[in-house]
Amino acid sequence: MVVIGGNPAALRAAIASADEGSNTLLIDSGGIGSKQGKPSIAGIAASVGEINSSAHRDDTILAGGENTDIISAARACGEAVSIISELERWGLVFRRDEEGLPYRSNSPGHSKARLTGCGEASVREITRVLEEQIIKRKITRRYDCQITRLVSDNKQIRGLIYLDIISGEVKSIQAKSIILATEGYEGLWKSPMEGSGTGLALAIKSGIKLKGMNNFPIHPLMIKDTNLHIPIEILDAGGQLRKPNGDDAQPNDVLEENCVLDLRKMNQNDKIWFDNTISNIKNRTNLDINVDVIPVSSSVVTTGGIPIDPEGRVTLDKGKMWFTGLFAAGQSSNNGMHGNGLLPGNMLLNDLFSGQIAGSNASSWAIKEKFSNSSLINSEEIKYLDEIKNIHNPGGKSVGQASTILTSLANDLLIDSSQYSTINKSLSRLQKQGIRLTDKSKVVNTELLTAIQLNHLMMILEEILLDN
């Protein structure tokens, strides 16, 4: 059983798979611990201290609108406290309130204080704790491996092909079941390092129709002209969004006006939980939060993905069929929980919830299934060897140029949706031109890796345009 990814959803899926008894392999394009550096936009939303999770469910539905899958929202919200409890047993150190319970921050969209976590370090610390559990279970792990395609036969998983970034060799793995649990596709608006959408691209190559690709929720606290994100919980620690005239602002106002974040009245007791954020602001902008306000802008958070059923199985034909042996979790998946919007704290919650579900069910499938058709995997590996030789186009755009053009097209998509036809023509032209590589070496060719990821993002943007 193979889990593709290295984020909390992938790690939780691998843990669940191993606990169910299958021989589990975790494989990712990054190195061990690389996902710990991902910025936290919010902690985990959980109904700690509430009678039940119904208010959390209702807030989720209100944020997501009519396209929210009510059952998915209810299931995830209902498991949130258990997920918090499990992380605590595994050693996660939460912020605490006076009663000793995990501290809950107020956040826009929540009717009650519900965001738990470790301040700015929620993603980092959760990833660290999950990686410890991976080590304890002796789960096999391969890193610096870019997955390039899934191998299937009659819509049933047989294995995968990947590029070993260190050696430059193309290799294959035979698998009974696979979980796609990679990062989102935020890299469309930034750089591939911010999210190359590998899982979604692999699904597109396998003929799977994605879901919810035209939903673009935003995070309102990105420091302007940087890639630094500030957790939404800082607004409950004395931070205040303000309009240019000094009036209080709401998160959605950031889309329309040049808002600033005022941290001058930030609570002293809370600063320890955002110490690294404060240091980064000083180092990157030379602004002192005790004196200056910080210009902020919005950034896209992706929620579109591969359609899955309640068991985490990838579905075809509007849920009528299962792509046998293929599962998805986290930002690679779309179970309808987020609808058209995103309630703060629900992203990390759904990562852990969907990861556990997919891992458990994929393992159960792998244990009872038998290997078959290894010759197909060998032939697909040979095909990709020829394909990778042709990825370099001497007359194409450089990696940097291709990335800049792609980012520009993605931003145009957000600014004016009526320009879909023009954007589609520009994207087709970029795809036809191809990418020019300056590094021809085989070993540790990071330029080649970026080129592969840019091609994945182009496929995803094309899917977004087709979905309109």
C-alpha positions in Angstrom: 0.0 0.0 0.0 1.5 3.3 -1.1 0.8 6.8 0.3 2.0 9.7 -1.9 2.7 12.8 0.0 4.5 14.1 3.2 2.0 16.5 4.8 -0.3 15.8 7.8 -2.9 14.0 5.6 -0.3 11.7 4.1 1.3 11.0 7.4 -2.0 10.2 9.1 -3.0 8.0 6.2 0.3 6.0 6.5 -0.2 5.6 10.3 -3.8 4.3 9.8 -2.7 2.0 7.0 0.1 0.5 9.1 -2.2 0.1 12.1 -4.6 -1.9 9.9 -1.7 -4.3 9.1 -0.7 -3.6 5.5 2.8 -3.2 4.2 2.9 0.5 3.9 5.2 2.7 1.8 5.3 6.5 2.2 6.8 8.4 -0.8 7.2 12.1 -1.4 9.1 14.6 -3.6 10.4 16.4 -0.5 12.8 15.3 2.2 11.8 14.1 5.7 10.7 17.0 7.7 10.3 19.4 4.7 6.6 19.8 5.3 7.3 21.1 8.9 8.2 24.4 7.4 4.9 25.0 5.8 3.2 28.1 7.3 0.1 27.6 9.4 -2.9 29.6 8.2 -5.0 28.3 11.1 -5.0 25.6 13.7 -7.7 22.9 14.0 -11.3 23.7 14.5 -12.9 21.5 17.2 -15.9 21.7 19.5 -13.8 21.4 22.7 -16.0 22.5 25.7 -19.2 22.4 23.6 -22.1 20.0 24.2 -21.8 18.6 20.7 -20.5 19.4 17.3 -23.7 20.7 15.8 -22.8 24.4 16.0 -19.4 23.6 14.3 -21.3 21.7 11.5 -23.7 24.5 11.0 -20.9 27.1 10.8 -19.2 24.9 8.2 -22.3 24.7 6.1 -22.8 28.4 6.3 -19.3 29.1 5.2 -19.4 26.6 2.3 -22.9 27.4 1.1 -25.3 25.2 -0.8 -22.5 23.1 -2.3 -21.4 21.8 1.1 -21.8 18.1 1.6 -23.7 18.1 4.9 -22.9 14.5 5.7 -19.1 15.1 5.2 -19.2 18.2 7.3 -21.1 16.5 10.1 -18.7 13.5 10.1 -15.5 15.6 10.2 -16.8 18.0 12.8 -18.1 15.1 14.9 -14.6 13.6 15.0 -12.7 16.8 15.7 -12.5 16.4 19.5 -11.3 12.8 19.1 -8.6 13.9 16.7 -7.4 16.6 19.2 -7.4 13.9 21.9 -5.3 11.6 19.8 -2.7 14.3 19.0 -2.5 15.1 22.7 -1.8 11.4 23.5 0.9 11.4 20.9 2.6 14.3 22.5 1.3 17.5 20.9 1.7 20.5 23.2 -1.4 22.6 22.9 -2.0 26.2 24.1 -3.9 25.9 27.3 -6.7 27.8 29.0 -7.1 28.4 32.7 -9.0 25.1 33.1 -6.2 23.1 31.4 -8.2 22.5 28.3 -6.8 23.3 24.8 -7.1 27.0 24.3 -9.7 28.0 21.8 -9.3 31.2 19.7 -12.2 33.1 18.2 -12.1 33.3 14.5 -14.3 34.8 11.7 -17.0 32.4 10.6 -17.2 30.6 13.9 -20.1 31.2 16.3 -17.9 30.2 19.2 -14.2 30.1 20.1 -13.1 26.9 18.4 -9.6 27.1 16.9 -7.1 25.0 18.8 -3.4 24.3 18.2 0.1 25.7 18.9 -0.2 29.2 17.7 1.9 29.8 14.6 3.5 26.3 14.9 0.4 24.2 14.5 1.3 22.6 11.1 5.0 22.2 12.1 4.3 20.6 15.5 1.5 18.3 14.2 3.8 17.2 11.3 6.6 16.5 13.8 4.3 14.4 16.1 3.0 12.4 13.1 6.5 11.8 11.8 7.4 10.4 15.3 4.5 8.0 15.0 5.7 7.0 11.5 9.1 6.2 12.9 7.7 4.2 15.8 5.7 2.0 13.4 8.9 1.5 11.2 7.0 2.6 8.1 9.2 2.4 5.0 9.8 5.9 3.5 11.2 7.1 0.3 11.9 10.8 -0.2 13.1 13.0 -3.0 11.0 11.0 -5.4 8.7 12.8 -7.8 5.7 10.7 -8.8 5.1 11.1 -12.5 2.2 8.7 -13.3 -0.1 6.1 -12.0 -0.3 2.7 -13.7 -3.7 1.2 -14.0 -5.5 -1.5 -15.9 -9.2 -1.1 -16.7 -9.6 1.6 -14.0 -7.8 -0.5 -11.4 -4.5 0.5 -9.7 -1.5 -1.6 -10.5 1.4 0.7 -9.5 3.2 3.9 -10.1 6.2 5.5 -11.9 8.5 8.0 -10.3 11.7 9.9 -10.8 14.4 9.5 -8.2 15.6 13.1 -7.9 18.9 12.2 -6.3 20.0 9.6 -8.9 18.0 10.8 -11.8 16.7 7.3 -12.5 13.1 6.4 -13.5 11.7 3.7 -11.3 8.5 1.8 -10.7 6.6 0.4 -7.8 3.9 -2.3 -7.9 1.0 -1.6 -5.6 -2.3 -3.0 -4.6 -3.7 0.4 -3.5 -2.5 4.0 -3.6 -3.5 7.1 -1.6 -3.0 10.5 -3.2 -2.4 12.9 -0.3 -0.1 15.6 -1.7 -0.2 19.3 -1.4 -2.7 21.6 -3.1 -2.2 23.7 -6.2 -1.5 27.1 -4.6 1.7 27.1 -6.7 -0.4 28.4 -9.6 -0.4 31.8 -7.9 3.1 31.7 -6.4 5.7 29.0 -7.3 5.6 25.2 -7.5 7.3 25.0 -4.1 4.1 26.5 -2.6 2.0 23.6 -3.9 2.4 21.8 -7.2 -0.8 19.7 -7.0 1.0 16.4 -7.9 -1.9 14.3 -6.7 -4.4 16.2 -8.9 -2.1 16.0 -11.9 -1.8 12.2 -11.5 -5.6 12.0 -11.4 -6.0 14.1 -14.6 -3.5 11.8 -16.4 -5.6 8.8 -15.3 -8.7 10.3 -16.8 -10.3 11.3 -13.5 -12.6 14.4 -13.5 -11.8 16.8 -10.7 -14.4 18.5 -8.5 -14.7 22.0 -7.1 -11.9 23.5 -9.1 -13.5 26.9 -9.5 -13.7 27.5 -5.7 -11.0 29.9 -4.6 -11.2 30.6 -0.8 -8.8 33.2 0.5 -6.5 33.6 3.5 -6.5 37.3 4.3 -3.3 37.5 6.3 -0.4 37.3 3.8 2.2 40.0 4.3 2.1 42.1 1.1 4.8 41.4 -1.5 6.1 38.4 0.4 5.1 34.7 0.8 4.8 35.0 4.6 1.4 33.9 6.0 0.2 34.9 9.4 -2.2 32.5 11.3 -5.7 33.8 11.6 -5.6 33.2 15.4 -3.5 36.3 15.7 -6.7 38.3 15.4 -7.8 36.8 18.7 -4.5 37.7 20.4 -4.9 41.5 20.0 -4.3 41.8 16.3 -6.7 44.0 14.3 -7.3 44.4 10.6 -7.8 48.0 9.5 -8.9 49.8 6.4 -6.7 52.6 4.9 -8.8 55.2 6.8 -8.2 53.4 10.2 -11.6 51.8 10.5 -11.8 48.2 11.6 -11.9 45.8 8.7 -13.2 42.3 8.1 -11.2 39.5 6.4 -13.1 39.9 3.1 -12.3 43.6 3.0 -8.7 42.6 2.2 -9.9 41.6 -1.3 -11.2 45.1 -2.0 -8.9 47.5 -0.1 -5.3 47.9 0.9 -5.8 46.8 4.5 -3.2 46.6 7.2 -2.7 44.4 10.2 -2.3 46.3 13.5 -0.4 44.3 16.2 0.5 47.3 18.4 -1.9 46.2 21.0 -1.1 42.5 20.8 -1.4 40.7 24.2 2.0 40.2 25.8 1.1 36.7 27.0 0.2 35.6 23.5 3.3 36.9 21.8 5.3 33.7 22.8 2.9 31.7 20.5 3.7 34.0 17.5 7.4 34.8 18.3 8.7 33.4 15.0 6.0 35.3 13.0 7.0 38.6 14.7 10.7 37.9 13.9 9.9 37.1 10.3 8.0 40.4 10.0 11.0 42.3 11.3 13.5 40.4 9.1 11.6 40.5 5.9 10.0 44.0 6.1 12.0 45.8 8.7 8.7 46.7 10.4 8.4 46.8 14.2 5.0 45.5 15.3 5.2 47.7 18.4 5.3 50.8 16.2 4.3 50.0 12.6 1.3 48.4 10.9 1.8 45.6 8.4 0.4 45.8 4.9 -1.4 42.6 4.1 -3.0 41.0 1.0 -5.0 37.8 0.4 -3.7 34.5 -0.9 -5.6 31.6 -2.4 -6.2 28.4 -0.5 -7.2 25.5 -2.8 -10.1 23.2 -1.9 -10.8 21.6 -5.3 -9.6 18.1 -5.8 -10.3 14.5 -6.6 -13.8 13.3 -5.9 -14.0 10.7 -3.1 -16.8 8.8 -1.3 -17.1 8.5 2.5 -14.5 5.7 2.5 -11.9 7.9 0.8 -12.2 6.0 -2.5 -11.7 7.9 -5.7 -14.9 8.0 -7.7 -15.8 8.2 -11.4 -19.0 9.0 -13.3 -20.3 11.4 -10.5 -19.8 8.8 -7.8 -21.3 5.8 -9.5 -18.0 4.0 -9.9 -14.8 3.5 -8.0 -11.3 3.8 -9.5 -10.4 0.5 -7.9 -7.6 0.6 -5.4 -7.2 4.4 -5.6 -7.9 6.6 -2.6 -7.3 10.3 -1.9 -7.1 12.5 1.2 -6.3 16.1 2.3 -5.9 18.7 -0.3 -5.7 16.1 -3.1 -9.3 15.2 -2.4 -12.7 16.8 -2.4 -15.4 15.3 -0.2 -17.6 18.3 -0.4 -17.0 19.4 3.2 -15.7 22.9 2.3 -18.3 23.7 -0.4 -17.6 27.1 -2.0 -16.0 28.5 1.1 -13.5 27.5 3.9 -14.1 27.8 7.6 -10.9 28.6 9.4 -9.4 25.5 11.0 -11.4 23.0 8.8 -8.5 22.5 6.4 -6.2 20.9 8.9 -9.1 19.1 10.5 -10.1 17.5 7.2 -6.5 16.6 6.4 -6.3 14.5 9.5 -9.8 13.1 9.3 -9.7 12.2 5.6 -6.2 10.8 6.0 -7.2 8.4 8.7 -10.3 7.2 6.7 -8.4 6.7 3.5 -5.5 4.9 5.2 -7.7 2.5 7.1 -9.8 1.6 4.0 -6.9 1.4 1.6 -5.1 -0.9 3.9 -8.1 -3.2 4.3 -8.3 -3.4 0.5 -4.6 -4.1 0.0 -4.6 -6.9 2.5 -7.2 -8.9 0.7 -6.1 -8.0 -2.9 -3.5 -9.8 -5.0 -0.8 -8.4 -7.2 -1.3 -8.7 -10.9 -0.1 -7.4 -14.3 3.5 -6.5 -13.4 4.4 -6.5 -17.1 2.1 -3.4 -17.5 4.2 -1.5 -15.0 7.4 -2.4 -16.8 6.1 -1.2 -20.1 4.9 2.1 -18.6 8.3 2.7 -17.1 9.9 2.3 -20.5 7.4 4.7 -22.0 8.2 7.3 -19.4 11.9 6.9 -19.9 11.3 8.1 -23.5 8.9 10.9 -22.3 11.4 12.3 -19.9 14.1 12.5 -22.6 11.8 14.8 -24.5 10.7 17.1 -21.7 13.5 19.5 -22.7 12.5 21.8 -25.6 15.5 23.9 -26.9 13.0 26.5 -28.2 10.8 26.6 -25.2 10.5 29.0 -22.3 13.0 28.8 -19.4 11.7 27.4 -16.1 11.6 30.9 -14.7 9.8 32.4 -17.7 7.2 29.5 -17.7 6.6 30.0 -14.0 6.1 33.8 -14.4 3.7 33.3 -17.3 1.7 30.6 -15.5 1.4 32.8 -12.3 0.2 35.7 -14.4 -2.5 33.6 -16.1 -3.7 32.3 -12.8 -4.0 35.8 -11.3 -5.9 37.0 -14.4 -8.3 34.2 -13.7 -9.0 35.6 -10.3 -9.3 39.2 -11.5 -11.6 38.7 -14.4 -13.4 35.4 -15.0 -14.8 36.6 -18.3 -11.2 36.2 -19.8 -11.3 32.4 -19.7 -11.1 32.2 -23.5 -8.0 34.5 -23.7 -6.3 32.7 -20.7 -7.0 29.3 -22.3 -5.3 30.4 -25.6 -2.3 31.8 -23.7 -2.0 28.6 -21.7 -2.2 26.4 -24.8 0.5 28.5 -26.4 2.7 28.0 -23.3 2.1 24.3 -23.3 3.0 24.1 -27.0 6.2 26.0 -26.6 7.3 23.7 -23.8 10.1 24.3 -21.2 13.8 24.8 -21.9 16.3 23.3 -19.4 19.7 24.7 -18.9 20.8 21.9 -16.6 21.3 18.7 -18.6 22.7 16.6 -15.8 20.9 13.5 -14.6 21.8 13.7 -10.9 20.0 16.1 -8.5 18.5 18.1 -11.3 16.2 20.4 -9.4 15.4 22.3 -12.6 14.0 19.2 -14.1 11.9 18.7 -11.0 10.5 22.2 -11.3 9.8 21.7 -15.0 7.7 18.5 -14.2 5.8 20.4 -11.4 5.1 23.3 -13.8 3.7 20.9 -16.3 1.5 19.5 -13.6 0.2 23.0 -12.7 -0.5 23.7 -16.4 -2.6 20.6 -16.5 -4.5 21.8 -13.4 -5.1 25.3 -14.8 -6.4 23.7 -18.0 -8.8 21.6 -15.9 -10.0 24.7 -14.1 -10.7 26.4 -17.4 -12.5 23.4 -18.8 -14.6 23.2 -15.6 -16.0 26.7 -16.2 
